Amino acid sequence: MKKRVICAGLLLGMVFGQGVSAQQPTVEVDGTVIETDALIIDDRTYVPLRGVFEAAGSTVLWDEENWKVSIQTAKTVSDDDLIPEIVEKVSPSVVGIIGRGKSESYYGSEESIMGGSGVVIKTGGEILTNAHVVKDMDTILVVMNDGKGYEAQLKYIDEETDLAVVKIKKIGLPVVSFSKKEDIVVGKKVIAIGTPITFSLRNSTTVGYISGLNRSVGDPYRLIQTDTTITNGNSGGALINMKGELVGITSSGYSGSNTNFAIPIDTVQYVIDHFEKYGKVKRPSFGAEFQEDWLAEMGLPSEAGLSIKGMEKNSPLALASFKTGDVLVSVAGQSVNSIVELNELMKSYMPGDTVRVGVKKDGSIQYAEIVLGEKESK
């Protein structure tokens, strides 16, 4: 062994006599600088095997007995390989929901069978779905991925966000993991799992991309836009990322197009937190009705603020001497120019909180500290 070390030293000494640069080069692997003893010899760069390959995710093994280096490269797994694994993992957490109730048709009110999808959020039997799926159901039946059915009871409902929770008498259910808001990016691949069109198609899977964020299509809160195929019955189902995490709850779409929407995970978490703490969503209120300008109504950028269309008697704004026709331009220092912007901002506040508002009144902006009321839940 000593002889080998000496020989290596002699070789290095000989090399330095053959145009070795005194400056050590910087080596990057996939954009990350690695620490390694690289050399430039006669205009060629020499880098230790282990430094480069391990930085690239490979394994380098040294066989002392046979003087052999073995390199096991990191294999790249394609999305097509990952999707079946993700679906297999998440599908037990996605359920079908079916029930009987009265619906309105051309012939009036009639008994009908209704259906949708849901996602397990509590191992003790709580399932999240859309409010519009279950609000008119007289009886609710949840069907698990394995085909077993359980009678459910409506536990919480919030029609403004179109979210509801039903509960079954079953423990040990597999719970879906939630993604982080910052991981939801336009262009990322997503998977929708649900029960489209008919109950016989329970736990169907479609794949697409996140097409847009912060969309407003008549809803009071922002939505995720996706080209993932979502049809009647998918409502309340799961929109999953390539980590197998819940990105949002599928909710709506334009018929005959690949323009569909999901309630994003931050709104989902906001609603669940309120359900668990208060049994409902407790929303702060200005005690006023607001009107957007036409640009905001069209979904275009606007700086017009929100006109006060009407006010309740002794509302927080009225008590601050504001009146119908004045224009709300800011809340807590943040500009508000659409109903959706206002609603999203108010998710950070509770009834009874004090906020500073800016209101354009008689041609100038006036500021006031107001105590928020509580909005009546639907």
C-alpha positions, 0 to 999 in steps of 0.5 A: 500500500505504501508503494502505491502512495509513493508512486502516486506522489511521483506521478503527481510530481511528474505531472506538475512538470508538464504544464499544470495550472496553479489556479484551481478551476470551479466545478458546477454540476447542474448549476451547483458548485461542488467542492473537489480537487480539480486540476487543469493540465495542458488545457484539460480539466481533471476532476475526481470521479466521486466528486462529480458523479455523487453531486449528480446523484450517482453512487461511486464504489471503490473495490480495493481488492480488485482496484476497480471503481463502480459507478451506479448512475441515478435513474430518471423516472418519467411522469408516465412512470410516476402517475400510476404510482401516485394514482394507486397511492391517492385513490383510496382517499378519494370517494364517490358521493351519491344521494337522493334529493329534490332538484328543480327542472322544467317540470318543477321540483322532483325527486332525483339521484345526485352524485359527486366526489369527495376527499378524505381529510380525517382518518376518523371519517370526515370527507371534504366535498363541494357544497353544491354536491350535498346541500340538496341531498336528503340522504347521503351515501359515501362509496369508498375506493374498494366499493364499500358504501357508508351512510353519511351525515352533513357536518359542515357547509359553506356555500360561499366557498362551495365547500362542505364536510360529510362524516361517516362512521368509519375509522382508519381511513387513508387521508390525503396530504395537502400541498403547499400554496407556493408549490402551485405553479402554472405549467405544472402537471396535475391529476384529477381523480373523481366520479365523472358523468355516472357512478359506474365511472367512480375513481376515474383519472385524467391528467393535465396541467395548471393553466392559470392561478387567481382566476375569477369566474363569478366566484367570490374567491380565487380559483385554479384553472386547469386543462385536466378533464373535469365533468359532471360528477367530478365536483368535490374530487381531488386535483393532485400534484406529481408528489401525490399531494392535494392541490385543490378540490375540483369544482366547475368548468365550461362545458365542451372545453378543457377550461376547468377550475378547482378551489385552491388548497389555501382556501380549503385549509382556511375553511377547514380551520374555521369549521373545526374551530367555530363549526362554520366560516366566521367572516368579517363584514363592513356591513356594506355592499360593494360594486366593481367598475366594469374593468374589474367585472371583465377580469381586467386590471383596475384601479377604481376601488369598490363603490359602496352600493348600499350599507346597513344601518350602524354598519362599521363604515356608516359609523365612520361617517362614510356613505353610499357612493363613497369608494373603498380603495384600501384595507390595511394599506393594501389596494382593493379593486375587485370583490375577489381581492377584498374577500381574499384579503379578509381571510386574514381577519376575524369579526371584531378585528380593527382595520384601517380603511382608505375611502375616497369621499368628496374627491379625497381619500380619508382614512379611518379605523373601523371595527369589523362586524360579522357576515351572516353565513349562508 
